[in-house]
Amino acid sequence: MASQEAAQPAKRASRHQEQVVAEFRANAGKVGGYYSGTSLLLLSTTGARTGRRRATPLAYLADSGWYVIAAANAGARTNPDWYRD
């Protein structure tokens, strides 16, 4: 039971991420709601174990033509999955 409860936030986050990606793609990189006005990019990765392609929306800062991102994983103690990919 505890493992199912732990998986629920991950499922909600995954669904939310999918919605943000869909909105980003449908609106030429613009996203509303909580992310309105935030500079976002889609990081495309291939899963190291699964080989599945994924798109992850990330906030970024621009610095002299470079995009600066942080692998913060919403404050978790572990790195986000894309960090290893």
SERO-4910 file (N, C-alpha, C, O; in steps of 0.05 Angstrom, whole numbers):
BEGIN
 pado doro    nc1    nc2    nc3   cac1   cac2   cac3    cc1    cc2    cc3    oc1    oc2    oc3
  Met    A     16    -24      0      0      0      0     17     25      0     11     44    -14
  Ala    A     38     25     16     55     49     18     69     55     -9     71     79    -16
  Ser    A     77     35    -24     89     40    -50     70     52    -70     77     68    -87
  Gln    A     44     44    -69     24     55    -86     20     85    -80     17    101    -98
  Glu    A     19     91    -54     16    119    -46     40    136    -55     36    159    -63
  Ala    A     64    125    -53     87    139    -62     87    144    -92     98    164   -101
  Ala    A     75    126   -107     75    128   -136     55    149   -145     58    160   -167
  Gln    A     35    155   -130     14    174   -138     25    202   -144     18    213   -165
  Pro    A     41    214   -127     52    241   -135     68    240   -161     67    259   -176
  Ala    A     83    218   -165     98    216   -190     80    215   -214     86    226   -235
  Lys    A     57    200   -212     38    199   -234     26    226   -239     23    234   -262
  Arg    A     19    240   -218      7    267   -221     27    285   -234     20    301   -252
  Ala    A     52    284   -226     73    301   -237     77    294   -266     80    312   -283
  Ser    A     76    269   -273     80    260   -301     57    271   -318     62    280   -340
  Arg    A     32    269   -309      9    279   -324     11    309   -327      6    319   -349
  His    A     19    323   -306     22    352   -308     44    359   -328     40    377   -344
  Gln    A     66    345   -327     88    350   -346     78    346   -375     85    361   -393
  Glu    A     63    324   -379     52    319   -406     34    341   -416     35    349   -439
  Gln    A     18    352   -398      0    374   -405     16    400   -412      9    414   -430
  Val    A     37    405   -396     54    428   -402     68    425   -429     69    444   -444
  Val    A     78    401   -435     91    396   -461     71    401   -483     78    413   -503
  Ala    A     47    390   -481     26    393   -501     19    422   -506     17    431   -528
  Glu    A     16    437   -484     10    466   -486     33    481   -499     28    499   -516
  Phe    A     57    475   -491     81    487   -503     82    483   -533     86    502   -548
  Arg    A     77    459   -541     78    452   -570     55    465   -586     59    473   -609
  Ala    A     32    466   -573      8    477   -587      9    508   -590     -4    519   -607
  Asn    A     25    521   -573     25    550   -571     52    562   -577     59    583   -566
  Ala    A     67    549   -594     94    560   -603    111    567   -579    124    588   -579
  Gly    A    112    550   -559    130    554   -536    119    571   -514    133    577   -495
  Lys    A     94    579   -515     81    595   -494     64    576   -477     49    559   -487
  Val    A     66    580   -450     50    565   -431     38    584   -412     51    603   -403
  Gly    A     13    579   -405     -1    597   -386     -1    586   -358     15    569   -350
  Gly    A    -20    596   -342    -23    587   -315      1    593   -298     13    615   -299
  Tyr    A      9    574   -282     32    577   -263     57    586   -278     73    601   -267
  Tyr    A     61    576   -302     86    582   -317     84    606   -335    103    612   -350
  Ser    A     62    621   -334     59    644   -351     82    664   -347     88    672   -324
  Gly    A     94    672   -369    117    691   -367    143    678   -361    164    692   -361
  Thr    A    144    652   -356    169    638   -350    182    629   -376    169    619   -394
  Ser    A    208    632   -377    223    622   -400    226    592   -398    239    582   -380
  Leu    A    213    578   -416    214    548   -415    226    538   -441    224    550   -462
  Leu    A    239    515   -438    249    499   -461    241    471   -457    234    462   -435
  Leu    A    241    455   -479    235    427   -477    262    412   -481    274    414   -502
  Leu    A    270    398   -460    294    382   -462    287    354   -472    271    340   -459
  Ser    A    297    346   -495    292    320   -506    314    301   -498    338    306   -503
  Thr    A    306    278   -486    326    258   -478    316    230   -487    293    227   -494
  Thr    A    334    211   -487    328    184   -492    334    168   -467    357    169   -457
  Gly    A    315    153   -456    319    138   -432    342    118   -434    344    104   -453
  Ala    A    360    118   -414    383    101   -414    376     71   -414    388     55   -427
  Arg    A    355     65   -399    347     37   -397    326     30   -417    327      8   -429
  Thr    A    306     47   -421    283     41   -438    287     48   -467    275     36   -485
  Gly    A    304     67   -473    307     77   -500    284     95   -509    283    102   -533
  Arg    A    266    101   -492    243    118   -498    251    147   -499    266    157   -483
  Arg    A    240    161   -519    244    190   -522    225    204   -503    202    197   -501
  Arg    A    235    224   -490    219    240   -471    225    270   -476    247    278   -484
  Ala    A    205    286   -470    208    315   -470    202    325   -442    181    319   -431
  Thr    A    220    340   -431    217    351   -404    217    381   -405    236    393   -415
  Pro    A    195    394   -396    196    423   -395    213    433   -372    211    424   -349
  Leu    A    231    452   -379    249    463   -358    250    494   -360    249    505   -382
  Ala    A    250    506   -337    255    535   -337    285    540   -341    301    523   -333
  Tyr    A    291    562   -354    320    568   -359    325    597   -356    307    614   -356
  Leu    A    351    603   -354    361    631   -355    379    633   -379    394    614   -385
  Ala    A    378    655   -393    396    659   -416    420    674   -406    418    694   -391
  Asp    A    444    665   -414    469    678   -406    488    678   -430    500    657   -436
  Ser    A    491    701   -443    510    704   -465    506    683   -487    525    672   -497
  Gly    A    481    679   -494    475    659   -515    473    630   -506    468    613   -523
  Trp    A    477    625   -481    475    598   -470    449    596   -454    439    616   -443
  Tyr    A    438    572   -452    415    566   -435    425    553   -409    439    533   -411
  Val    A    419    565   -387    427    554   -361    403    541   -348    383    554   -343
  Ile    A    406    515   -341    385    500   -328    396    487   -303    421    485   -300
  Ala    A    379    480   -284    388    467   -259    373    440   -256    349    438   -261
  Ala    A    388    420   -249    376    393   -244    367    391   -215    379    376   -199
  Ala    A    347    407   -208    338    409   -180    318    388   -172    316    382   -148
  Asn    A    302    377   -190    282    356   -184    263    366   -162    256    350   -144
  Ala    A    254    390   -164    235    402   -146    243    399   -117    226    396    -99
  Gly    A    269    400   -111    279    399    -84    282    371    -72    289    369    -49
  Ala    A    278    351    -88    282    323    -79    311    318    -73    329    333    -83
  Arg    A    317    297    -59    345    290    -53    359    275    -75    383    270    -74
  Thr    A    344    268    -96    355    254   -119    354    272   -143    338    290   -145
  Asn    A    372    266   -162    372    281   -187    348    272   -204    338    250   -201
  Pro    A    338    290   -222    317    282   -240    326    261   -259    350    258   -264
  Asp    A    307    245   -270    315    223   -288    331    232   -312    350    219   -320
  Trp    A    324    256   -323    339    265   -347    368    271   -341    384    272   -360
  Tyr    A    375    275   -316    403    282   -309    422    259   -317    444    265   -326
  Arg    A    414    234   -315    431    211   -322    429    205   -352    448    193   -363
  Asp    A    408    214   -365    405    208   -394    421    228   -410    421    226   -434
***
